Amino acid sequence: MAAPRKLKVFQAQIGFYDTVVAASSQPAALRAWGMRQDLFASGHAKLAEDPQAIEAARAHPETPLKRAVGSNDAFALEAAHLPDVPAARGRRKVASPGTIKAPPNATPAVRATASKPKPKPKPKPKPDRGRLEAAEAKLQAVEADRREEETALARRLASLEEEMAQAKSRFTSTHRAAKAEAERALAAYRRAGGEA
């Protein structure tokens, strides 16, 4: 039979609660608390020293026990209550936006100036679109001219290609005829006894 694991008890303040957990190591304690941040490295967690806390944690290994921050309650699976929060004092009067309060020892002239609200800034006039619209119109005209030019060039290119095809066809037929005539003339020359 294996010997029981030696557990250490760690404590940390998490949110509104003081917590303790009995675990085999610091990483095991962080896992039990569900923490990714290393609370030990930042000084927010340490070995527990309170004997009652250690005893309670060892009774529930690897299970976090908690109590309200600052209370002397026993550590338990669920805290008995939330920590006491001091009651809020009366509401402070907040100056309205744009007003400045003068110090009590200020002169009457300073007090009169300070109590006046700052004037609202004048709204900016809308920018003039004239220059932008003129530039956009010029750009559209340049692009339209280019499209017309490309269309004209494409027509000229198609016409030149057709002219080239016709010229090639004429060359082929005239070349064939000229070659045939040259071959007939050569044959007649040889029949007449000439040497090529």
QUIPE-V617187 format. One record per backbone hydrogen bond with DSSP energy under -0.5 kcal/mol. CO is the residue of the C=O (numbers start at 1). NH is the residue of the N-H. If there is no record, write none. Layout:
# QUIPE-V617187
{{CO & NH} {CO & NH}}
This chain:
# QUIPE-V617187
{{5 & 7} {8 & 10} {8 & 23} {9 & 48} {10 & 21} {11 & 46} {12 & 14} {12 & 19} {13 & 15} {14 & 17} {16 & 69} {17 & 14} {18 & 67} {19 & 12} {20 & 65} {21 & 10} {21 & 23} {22 & 62} {23 & 8} {25 & 29} {26 & 30} {27 & 31} {28 & 32} {29 & 33} {30 & 34} {30 & 35} {31 & 34} {37 & 39} {38 & 42} {39 & 44} {39 & 45} {40 & 43} {44 & 13} {46 & 11} {49 & 51} {50 & 54} {51 & 55} {52 & 56} {53 & 57} {54 & 58} {55 & 59} {56 & 60} {57 & 60} {58 & 61} {60 & 63} {65 & 20} {66 & 76} {67 & 18} {68 & 71} {76 & 66} {96 & 99} {98 & 118} {103 & 106} {107 & 111} {108 & 112} {109 & 113} {110 & 114} {111 & 115} {112 & 116} {113 & 116} {114 & 100} {129 & 133} {130 & 134} {131 & 135} {132 & 136} {133 & 137} {134 & 138} {135 & 139} {136 & 140} {137 & 141} {138 & 142} {139 & 143} {140 & 144} {141 & 145} {142 & 146} {143 & 147} {144 & 148} {145 & 149} {146 & 150} {147 & 151} {148 & 152} {149 & 153} {150 & 154} {151 & 155} {152 & 156} {153 & 157} {154 & 158} {155 & 159} {156 & 160} {157 & 161} {158 & 162} {159 & 163} {160 & 164} {161 & 165} {162 & 166} {163 & 167} {164 & 168} {165 & 169} {166 & 170} {167 & 171} {168 & 172} {169 & 173} {170 & 174} {171 & 175} {172 & 176} {173 & 177} {174 & 178} {175 & 179} {176 & 180} {177 & 181} {178 & 182} {179 & 183} {180 & 184} {181 & 185} {182 & 186} {183 & 187} {184 & 188} {185 & 189} {186 & 190} {187 & 191} {188 & 192} {189 & 194} {190 & 193}}
